[in-house]
């Protein structure tokens, strides 16, 4: 994670703590529905922190793959190999993922919209 991501996560956590504190105050002095609303709202910034962390990890992995690609194309080969291994069947590959072979285990029955 870079400095701006850390700062953003810190702001998210401060917002979450503030909303949680308001939820506690609402439990003590306010209506129950408002306490539930603020408690639920305090979880949203926590989800944002998790998202920022995942994005940071993906960015780090991308930088590592790019660095390896500059040293002989090993990363590009690994990416292509992973994509080819993930392909279901020949028809799926040639139809850009819209159809499967009859024997493919990932095939789902097509539903017709004809009346």
C-alpha positions as CSV (number, residue, x, y, z in Angstrom):
1,X,0.0,0.0,0.0
2,X,1.2,3.5,-0.7
3,X,0.9,6.5,1.4
4,X,-2.4,7.8,0.0
5,X,-4.0,4.4,0.5
6,X,-2.9,4.3,4.1
7,X,-4.2,7.8,4.6
8,X,-7.5,6.8,3.0
9,X,-7.7,3.7,5.3
10,X,-7.0,5.8,8.3
11,X,-9.9,8.2,7.3
12,X,-12.2,5.2,6.8
13,X,-11.4,3.8,10.2
14,X,-11.9,7.2,11.9
15,X,-15.3,7.5,10.1
16,X,-16.2,4.0,11.3
17,X,-15.2,4.8,14.9
18,X,-17.2,8.0,14.8
19,X,-20.3,6.2,13.5
20,X,-19.9,3.5,16.1
21,X,-19.7,6.1,18.8
22,X,-22.9,7.7,17.6
23,X,-24.5,4.3,17.6
24,X,-23.6,3.9,21.2
25,X,-25.0,7.3,22.1
26,X,-28.2,6.5,20.2
27,X,-28.5,3.2,22.2
28,X,-28.2,5.2,25.4
29,X,-30.3,8.3,24.6
30,X,-32.0,7.9,21.3
31,X,-34.4,5.7,19.4
32,X,-33.5,2.1,18.7
33,X,-33.9,2.4,15.0
34,X,-31.3,5.2,14.8
35,X,-28.9,3.1,16.8
36,X,-29.3,0.2,14.3
37,X,-28.9,2.6,11.4
38,X,-25.6,4.0,12.8
39,X,-24.3,0.6,13.7
40,X,-24.9,-0.6,10.2
41,X,-23.4,2.5,8.7
42,X,-20.2,2.0,10.8
43,X,-19.6,-1.3,9.0
44,X,-19.4,0.3,5.5
45,X,-16.0,2.1,6.0
46,X,-14.6,-1.2,7.3
47,X,-15.6,-2.9,4.0
48,X,-13.9,0.0,2.2
49,X,-10.7,-0.7,4.2
50,X,-10.8,-4.3,3.1
51,X,-11.3,-3.2,-0.5
52,X,-8.4,-0.8,-0.4
53,X,-6.2,-3.6,1.0
54,X,-7.2,-6.0,-1.7
55,X,-6.6,-3.4,-4.4
56,X,-3.2,-2.6,-2.9
57,X,-2.3,-6.3,-2.9
58,X,-3.4,-6.7,-6.5
59,X,-1.4,-3.6,-7.5
60,X,1.7,-5.0,-5.8
61,X,1.2,-8.3,-7.7
62,X,0.8,-6.5,-11.0
63,X,4.0,-4.5,-10.3
64,X,5.9,-7.8,-9.6
65,X,4.5,-9.4,-12.8
66,X,5.5,-6.3,-14.8
67,X,9.0,-6.4,-13.4
68,X,9.3,-10.0,-14.3
69,X,8.0,-9.4,-17.8
70,X,10.8,-6.9,-18.3
71,X,13.3,-9.7,-17.5
72,X,12.6,-12.1,-20.3
73,X,8.8,-12.3,-20.6
74,X,8.3,-15.0,-17.9
75,X,5.3,-13.2,-16.4
76,X,3.6,-12.9,-19.8
77,X,4.1,-16.6,-20.4
78,X,2.7,-17.4,-16.9
79,X,-0.4,-15.2,-17.5
80,X,-1.1,-16.8,-20.9
81,X,-0.6,-20.3,-19.4
82,X,-3.0,-19.6,-16.6
83,X,-5.6,-18.2,-19.0
84,X,-5.3,-21.3,-21.3
85,X,-5.6,-23.6,-18.3
86,X,-8.7,-21.8,-17.1
87,X,-10.5,-22.3,-20.5
88,X,-13.3,-24.8,-20.3
89,X,-13.4,-26.2,-23.8
90,X,-12.6,-25.4,-27.4
91,X,-16.0,-23.9,-28.2
92,X,-15.9,-21.7,-25.1
93,X,-12.5,-20.4,-26.2
94,X,-13.4,-19.7,-29.8
95,X,-16.8,-18.1,-29.0
96,X,-15.3,-15.7,-26.4
97,X,-17.0,-17.5,-23.5
98,X,-20.5,-17.5,-24.8
99,X,-21.0,-21.2,-25.6
100,X,-19.7,-24.5,-24.3
101,X,-19.2,-28.0,-25.9
102,X,-21.8,-30.6,-25.2
103,X,-19.3,-32.5,-23.1
104,X,-18.1,-29.5,-21.1
105,X,-18.7,-29.7,-17.4
106,X,-19.4,-26.0,-17.2
107,X,-22.1,-26.1,-19.8
108,X,-25.5,-24.7,-18.8
109,X,-28.7,-25.2,-20.7
110,X,-29.7,-22.3,-22.9
111,X,-33.1,-21.0,-22.4
112,X,-35.0,-19.8,-25.4
113,X,-37.0,-16.6,-25.3
114,X,-39.2,-17.8,-28.2
115,X,-42.8,-18.2,-27.3
